[in-house]
Amino acid sequence: MMNKKSGLAGSLLILLAGVLWGSIGVFVKELNRVGATGEVTNFLRQSPAFVLMIPVCLLKGGPRSLKVSGRTLLSCLVFGVICHGMTNICYTAAVNTIGMSSSVVLLYLAPVFTMLFSILFFKEKMSLRKVAAIFINILGCVLTVTNGVFDFRTLAIVGILFGIGSGFCYGLAPIVWKFTREGENPYVVNLYSFLFAAIFLGLWMKPWQGGIAIDGKMIFWGVLFGLVATAAAYTVYYMGLQIITESSRVPVIASIEVVVATLFGILLYSEGIGPVGILGIVLVLASIAIMNLKKKPKD
């Protein structure tokens, strides 16, 4: 009974993380509105999140909690550089090359990569139910984002590779977590991951070279971005990863982000959605439900 309750709790935490990530588009639009470039936006997402996590860690565990093992620090480095930094870099490059819709679709190939990694590294068994859920999930994400309209004329090989790269890096997150010690403090993991991500993005993107003056409005939206869609989202995400034992389930559950982002677009920015897009939302929700169905004895 306890395992079932823990599994449900883990799924709900991952689901909540996806809901919070669904607000990313709102912050990106608002930062763009006040003049922030893509480089500044990516940097502002990670750096305030790091600063915000410092008092949280001190309140939750005191100064001693900041001392971690070399193995945990290495995992945080991988999280920060690959799962945060490279995902952002590849995704931004894909958006600039092939557009947002196609980029989001490629980003959500992540469940496939996570499934393959889970089989390769952890010998996780893939049932027909899981494979069906992943297929339905990807189809749902594609239909939700594109609304059934595919413009292959805008696609470029480099952009496609960047999009696949973003999905690859994103799909690594549950796998990297498996290599950290069980029961590791998710607040401290967040803190160091954001630190490494901020340093990496700062060195790579050099947002200060764009001639953009970071003013009060950018800082306001950057802090909110770092608080809601980054610090809070990844904290509950890591808490969920501590509970969920099957890594392949994680990106499917987190794909609720696509649904929430679409709803934000409709409610806040009057973006349209047709029957195909609605079907996509239904398929995403169905895939999450299928992935969380009670296992049969032989599943």
Steps between C-alpha positions, in 0.01 A plus 500: 500500500782737587670441167179582314459822697864592442467432128194724481677773697798482262273527196316798648828679573622447142158614377524818711846568358356471149221743589755754626714452188189574297537864608841534330346652187335774706830610652682476167237719333508757781880513503498540124244781537733696732793456261686190621685296239495119497845494662390733780179302554683168533755649739232672710316172538789323672682771695205629711400139564844435650477807723146410610606147600770621743262615781275198434790259554614686812151499648437135415832348602729768632854576379601132536255403224715688248779246547450217250703207374714516190261259328202726567694807386591321178134410443405865559764603247349264241149619586600865472710479184306238300144477632465876558766674294526290182125444490450878497774560243378229261137600541571870441707417190221275370234769552714753314552254213179302451245685716339439835242235407746264333751556782250409771408183312866395482554592865225258592680210340652488850283202611657288226852584616410443865348163412813395311728619780288317759527174306873544440615610846239364740357200310153648542234283339292656226144375491258551213313746725808722543590496131139585407493783754823649362376477140164658588680768701727603213208503256297709744784751547545530123129565439467740793795714395451496122118491501540262209683753281841382380722737302798290399636786287635669813690193617878490479732213587695707752180614671369145515826382657480776761138403573591134541793607717266689733283190538809285559630731776156533660448124491825449692369667818329195659801286408754733657289508816524122528876530532477737798459364849147414604347742747722791391362841601311630192543862614878468510504313167303790353736756648816355348333404172382857449844633593674285240229580243531876559881487469482285186233713329680817597829381348331353191241768416668808650168685541682819604649537150166562330491868589183440703471686829342273761250732669250463785226351281732228370617421851136484621397252231832317530451446874144375444628274222769365730256452788196343333615320185849411618567478876154381604449282193832318525473461877174304475641322193802372694274405791292295258810335352592381849175304515439375145695184422424477126687776320308449175182629665644839592506695168156370405347631823694828471359554150195657666720808442389504134132502600546773761710713263229471235231604749709800609534600136125482449401677823770770518600563139187407304682227311267275306457125515305277266351153525836338422665690783223396739549140390870541578421617854272201550774264379760655733265462797415145390871406478558626855204296622621188316851537642355513852258210466521237770738228391378153436693218670680404177554858372 
